[in-house]
Amino acid sequence: MIRTETILDLATIGGKQTHAEALQGSIALAQTAEKAGYERIWYAEHHNMPTIASSAPAVLIAAIAARTEKIKLGSGGVMLPNHSPLTIAEQFGTLANLHPGRIELGLGRAPGTDQRTMRALRRDPRSADSFPQDVQELQGYLGDETLIPGINAIPGKGTHVPLYILGSSLFGAQLAAALGLPYAFASHFAPDAMLQAMEVYRENFKPSEVLSEPHAFATMNVIAADDEDDAARQLIAVQRGLVRSMLARGDQRLTDEEADMLLETPQGMKVKNMFGHVAVGKPERVREQIAEFGRFSTADELIVVHQATRLDDRLRSVELTAQALGLGA
């Protein structure tokens, strides 16, 4: 059975939830996951997305670290071209000093938003081109020797916060291999290139001071419930929600019937494709589906994304999946 002890929490803003309620939900999910036996939770950087509250991963991690005891917390990931490497080193260096041994840093190069919002972030469209150099600069700030003479991350220097390269294409796989870092593929929303990316990563991996052999993660959507029909209904609700957030125009409010019709269009099929690898059902069935995807993915570990529009359903999915996998036993 593939190791499955990591959660990616999107800080979902469900239904009529306020932003505050969504963030409190992430705290509750982390506390539930810690009690259930998960090893880590990561938070992604997204901007200007009505259904996702994790626009500031470092701030969210700080709040959750203060309300949990031992579970590891990290970014999955920080979109580094949106920031200076020094700023991220200082933020995560602060977290690492406050919560030793619990902080991790996953890095991506996408904007985490659309083009208009990217401009509002003051991001240079060319900033992604320097992503490899920025990762190395950041690594230096968090290590013992900075690559920029006279510039140190305080706090941050000497914390050696573990770095992970995230991606949904071959670029991230190639970079993680070249730098000898662990790699996580975003197969929960872009599964098509997963196997090729895993192959590229393993074939080109160069051992480093932090990793002697390649170590790859794949992500998988999970909806575990006490009832098969309820799990199926939750999946449909999640897909409808994605259609509404991605395909509705302006303030257009789609009915369930309209959302279902859009799901059958070419654009809607892209939403369905995001769930090409999903574990849905009662715990026994979820365990089987996770094991099957683990073998197919060729990954060393899986990251689960507990997808549900209601917080109570996500918390129950966390508990049931942990029970099915024997976590905390």
N, C-alpha and C positions, 0 to 999 in steps of 0.2 A: 504494500500500500504506500503510495507516494506521500511524503510528508506534507501535511496541510495544516499549518498552524499560524497562518498570516491572514489578516483581514485588510482589505482596502475599503475604507469608509468614505463615501462621497458626501457625507453631511447632508443628506437628502432633505429638501424642503417639500414635505408632502401635503397635498390637498390644501386645506385652509390654515396650515401651520404658519406661525410667524417665524421670522429669522431666529429670534431668541429660542423659540421652542425647538427648532431644528438643531441648534447648537447644543442645547441641553440634551437632546436626543443622542448626539454623538458622545456626550459624557456618559449617559446611561448605557450606550452600546459598549463603550470601552470597559466600564465596570462589569457588565455582563460577560464580556469576552474574557476578562482577567479571571473572573470566578470560574468560568467554564474551562479554562486551561489553555487558551491561545497564547502564543509566544509574542506576537507583535500586531500592531495596527498601524497602517499608513494612511495619510491624508493627502489628497491631490490638490493642486493649485488650479482653480478655475475662476474665471472672471465674467461678470455680467450674464450669468446663467440663472434664470429664475428658480430653478429646482435644486441648485447646489450651493451650499453655504460655506464651502471651504476655500475661500479666496485668499486666506492668510494662514497657511499651514503652521508656521512657527508659533503664531499666537494661539491657535487652536491646540497645538501640542502642549504648550505651556499650561493652558487651563486644564487639560485632561491629565497631564502628568501630576498636577497638584491634587487631583481627585482619585488617583489610582496609586498602587504601591509598587508593582514590579513589572508589569507588562511593558515591553519595548514599544516606543512610539517613534514614528518617522514620517517623512514626506514620500508620497508616491504619485507624483513627485513635485519638487520645486522646479518651475520652468526657468532654468538658470539665465537664459538670454533676457528675461524680464528684469534682471537684477545685476548688481555688481557682485563678483565673487567675494569681495571683502565683506560686503553687507551680509551675505548668507553665512559666511564663516563666523561673523560676530554673533548673528542670531542663534545659529546652532551650537556655537561654542558656549554661549550663555546657557542654553538649555542643557548641554552636556555637563557643565559645571554645577548646575542646580540639581541635575538628575543623573549622576554618574552611571554609566553602563546601560542606560535605557534609551539613548537617542540615536537615531539613524537618519541618513540623508539620501533619498533617492532623487535623481536628477534627470530632467527631460529638456528638450530643446524647442518644443512647440510653444506657441504663445498661450495655450490654454483658453483660447477665446477666438473671436472673429477679428477681421481686419480693422473695423472701426474701433473696437475696444482696444486692440493692440496699439493704435495711435493714441488713445486716451491714456494708456499706460506709459506713454513716451518711449515706447520700444522702437529702436532702430530696426527697420526691416532686414538689415544686413547682420544683425547681432547674432543670429543663429550660425553664421559662418565661422564665428570664433568659439563655438561651443567646446570643441576639444581642448583648445588652449585655456578656456575659462575653467573647465573641470580640473585641469592640472594646476592652475593658479589657486583654485579653491582647496585642492588637496594639499598644496604647500602651506597655506594658511592654517589648516587644521593639523598639520604635522609638526615636525620639529624644526624644519628649515623652510622659510618662505622663499618663493621663487622671485619675489620682487624685493630687492635689497632695501632695507630700512623700513619696510611696511609689514606690520604684524597684526594679526587678529587678536584683539584683547577685549574680552576673553575669546578663546578659540585655539590659540597656539598650544600644541602638545596634547589636545584632546583626542586626536585620531578618530573623530566621528566616522563610523563606517559609511562608505559611499557605495551607491548602487546606480547603474545606468539603466534608465527606462526607455522603452521605445515601442513603436508599432511598425517599424520598417527595418531594413537591413543596416541603415546607418548606425543606429544605436548598438546593434550586435557587433559591428566592426569596431566601434570605438571601445566598447567594454572589453572585447578581446584584446585589442592593442594595449590597453592600460592595465590589463590583468585584474579587472573588477567584476563583481557579480552583475548579472544581467536579468532584467525583468521585462517580459513581453506582454503588451497590453491586449491579450487575446479576448478580454471581456467585451471589447467594442470593435476591435480590428483583427479578427482571427485569421484572415486569408494568408498572410505572409509568415505565420508562426513557425512552421516546420523549417522553412528556408532560413529564417533568422536564427533558429536554434543551431542549424547545421553550420552556418557561417560563423557563429560565435564559437562553437567547439573546435572547428577546424583551424581557426586563426588565433586561438587563445595563446597569450604569452604569459607565463607565470610571473607574479610580482611579489613584492614584500607582503602584501595583504592576502594573496590568494595563490595557492600553488597549482590548483586545478580549476577548470571552469565550473561555475555554479549558476544555474539558470532557474528562473521562476517563470511560470505561466499563470495568467489570471483566468478565473472562471466565475460566471454568475451562478448563484445558488439561491434557491427558494425551498427551504425545508419547512414542512408544516405537519400538523397532526393528521391531516386529511388530504388525500390525493386531489380531490376536487377543489378544495380550498387552495392548494398550491397552484393548480392550473389557473384558477381565477386570479390569483395574485400575479402570475406571469402575464396574463392578458392585460391586467390593469397597468403593469409597468410598461408594457409595449405601447398601450394607448397613451400613457403619459409622455413617453418619448416622442411619439408622433405629434402630440400637441405642442411640445416644447420646440421641436425641430422643424415641423412642417406647417404649422398654423401661421397665418399671415397677420401681422400686427396684433390687435386685440381680439382676433377671431377666437371664439370659444367653440370647440368641436364637440358634438355629441358623441356618445360611444359608437353609434352607427356610422357617423362620418369618419371617426378615427379608424374604425375597422375597414372602411372602404379605402382609406388612404394607405393602410397597411398592405393592401393588395396592389398598389401602384409600384412602379420601379423605385421611387424614392422610399416608399414604405418597406419594400423588400430589403433595403439597406438596414433598416431598423431590425427586421427579423434576422438578418445576417449577423447582427451583433450578438444574438442569442443562439448562434450556431453550436456553441458548446455551453450547455447549461444543465445544472442538476436541479430537478424539480420533483417534489413529491415527499413522501414519508421518509423518515431517516434511513431505512434499509435501502430504499431505491436511490436516495441521494448518495449514500456510500458507494453503491455500485457504479453510479454515473461518474463520481469523482475518480474512482479507481480506473475506470475505462479511459477517461480523459487524461489522467496522469500517464498511462501507458502510451496513449496516442501522442501526447505533447512532447515527449522525450525530455521534459523538464526534470530538475532535481527536487523542486518544491512547487506547490501550488499556492496562489493567493486567491482567496474567495471574496467575492463581492456579494453581500447579502442584499438582494434586490427585492424591495417591497415598497409600496407607497405609504404604508402605515408603519409607524415606529414599533408598535406592539408585535407586528408580524416579523419585522427585522430582528427584534430581540429574541423572539421564539425560534427563528431560523438559526441564529447564533447558538442557542442552547441545544437545539436538536442536532445540528451538524456536529457540534463538539461531542455529543453523546454517541452519535453514529461512528465517529472516528476514534473514539476512546481517548479523547484529550482529557488531561487532568486525572486520569485513572491511576 
